[in-house]
Amino acid sequence: MVDIMEIDGCKAVIRYDPVLGRFRGEFVGLSGGADFYAADIETLREEGRISLRVFLDMCREEDINPYKEYSGRFDVGIPPELHAEIAARAAAEGKSLNQCVTDMLDEVIQCQQMTI
Protein backbone atom coordinates (compact mmCIF):
# COMPACT_ATOMS: atom_id res chain seq x y z
CA MET A 1 0.00 0.00 0.00
CA VAL A 2 1.27 3.48 -0.89
CA ASP A 3 -0.74 6.58 -0.10
CA ILE A 4 -0.35 10.27 0.72
CA MET A 5 -1.26 11.80 4.07
CA GLU A 6 -1.30 15.52 4.75
CA ILE A 7 -0.07 16.53 8.20
CA ASP A 8 -0.05 20.18 9.22
CA GLY A 9 0.08 21.27 5.58
CA CYS A 10 2.92 18.91 4.58
CA LYS A 11 2.49 15.77 2.49
CA ALA A 12 3.92 12.43 3.49
CA VAL A 13 4.10 9.21 1.50
CA ILE A 14 2.70 6.33 3.55
CA ARG A 15 3.68 2.70 3.04
CA TYR A 16 2.87 -0.41 4.99
CA ASP A 17 5.86 -2.58 5.87
CA PRO A 18 4.58 -6.16 6.27
CA VAL A 19 7.89 -7.33 7.74
CA LEU A 20 7.70 -4.78 10.59
CA GLY A 21 3.91 -4.86 10.71
CA ARG A 22 3.94 -1.06 10.84
CA PHE A 23 3.15 1.93 8.67
CA ARG A 24 6.01 4.19 7.62
CA GLY A 25 5.54 7.81 6.67
CA GLU A 26 8.11 9.97 4.92
CA PHE A 27 7.57 13.66 4.30
CA VAL A 28 8.15 14.92 0.77
CA GLY A 29 8.92 18.48 -0.20
CA LEU A 30 11.25 19.06 2.75
CA SER A 31 14.91 19.98 2.42
CA GLY A 32 15.89 17.00 4.57
CA GLY A 33 14.57 13.68 5.78
CA ALA A 34 11.74 13.35 8.25
CA ASP A 35 10.10 9.96 8.65
CA PHE A 36 7.90 8.27 11.23
CA TYR A 37 6.44 4.85 12.08
CA ALA A 38 3.35 3.48 13.83
CA ALA A 39 1.17 0.39 13.98
CA ASP A 40 -2.08 2.25 13.25
CA ILE A 41 -3.14 5.29 11.25
CA GLU A 42 -4.17 7.47 14.21
CA THR A 43 -0.81 6.96 15.93
CA LEU A 44 0.97 7.42 12.60
CA ARG A 45 -0.60 10.86 12.22
CA GLU A 46 0.53 11.84 15.73
CA GLU A 47 4.04 10.51 15.14
CA GLY A 48 4.10 12.48 11.90
CA ARG A 49 3.22 15.69 13.74
CA ILE A 50 6.03 15.06 16.21
CA SER A 51 8.56 14.25 13.47
CA LEU A 52 7.59 17.33 11.46
CA ARG A 53 7.76 19.59 14.52
CA VAL A 54 11.23 18.30 15.43
CA PHE A 55 12.43 18.77 11.84
CA LEU A 56 11.05 22.33 11.60
CA ASP A 57 12.49 23.25 15.01
CA MET A 58 15.94 22.01 13.97
CA CYS A 59 15.73 24.01 10.73
CA ARG A 60 14.81 27.15 12.68
CA GLU A 61 17.71 26.63 15.08
CA GLU A 62 20.14 26.17 12.17
CA ASP A 63 18.53 28.95 10.08
CA ILE A 64 17.85 26.49 7.24
CA ASN A 65 14.91 26.69 4.83
CA PRO A 66 12.95 23.52 5.69
CA TYR A 67 11.23 23.27 2.30
CA LYS A 68 12.58 22.20 -1.07
CA GLU A 69 12.46 24.90 -3.67
CA TYR A 70 10.96 23.93 -7.01
CA SER A 71 11.71 25.90 -10.17
CA GLY A 72 8.47 24.95 -11.89
CA ARG A 73 10.45 23.49 -14.77
CA PHE A 74 11.45 19.91 -15.56
CA ASP A 75 12.33 18.04 -18.73
CA VAL A 76 10.40 14.93 -19.64
CA GLY A 77 11.38 12.60 -22.45
CA ILE A 78 8.33 11.11 -24.18
CA PRO A 79 7.83 9.11 -27.37
CA PRO A 80 7.52 11.32 -30.47
CA GLU A 81 4.05 9.92 -31.20
CA LEU A 82 2.80 11.02 -27.78
CA HIS A 83 4.40 14.45 -28.27
CA ALA A 84 2.50 14.78 -31.55
CA GLU A 85 -0.80 13.74 -29.94
CA ILE A 86 -0.39 16.26 -27.11
CA ALA A 87 0.57 19.00 -29.58
CA ALA A 88 -2.58 18.24 -31.63
CA ARG A 89 -4.74 18.33 -28.50
CA ALA A 90 -3.19 21.64 -27.41
CA ALA A 91 -3.87 23.16 -30.84
CA ALA A 92 -7.46 21.87 -30.79
CA GLU A 93 -8.02 23.44 -27.37
CA GLY A 94 -6.29 26.69 -28.35
CA LYS A 95 -3.62 26.22 -25.71
CA SER A 96 0.15 26.23 -25.68
CA LEU A 97 1.80 22.84 -25.34
CA ASN A 98 2.99 23.84 -21.87
CA GLN A 99 -0.52 24.84 -20.73
CA CYS A 100 -2.06 21.69 -22.16
CA VAL A 101 0.42 19.42 -20.34
CA THR A 102 0.04 21.44 -17.12
CA ASP A 103 -3.75 21.08 -17.30
CA MET A 104 -3.53 17.34 -17.96
CA LEU A 105 -1.16 16.79 -15.04
CA ASP A 106 -3.37 18.86 -12.75
CA GLU A 107 -6.41 16.84 -13.83
CA VAL A 108 -4.65 13.57 -13.00
CA ILE A 109 -3.61 14.86 -9.54
CA GLN A 110 -7.14 16.12 -8.81
CA CYS A 111 -8.64 12.74 -9.77
CA GLN A 112 -6.18 10.87 -7.57
CA GLN A 113 -6.87 13.13 -4.59
CA MET A 114 -10.59 12.42 -4.88
CA THR A 115 -10.01 8.69 -4.53
CA ILE A 116 -7.69 8.86 -1.51
Summary of the structure (lengths in Angstrom):
residues: 116
radius of gyration: 18.8
end to end distance: 11.8
largest distance: 52.5
contacts: 264
relative contact order: 0.10
helix: 47%
strand: 22%
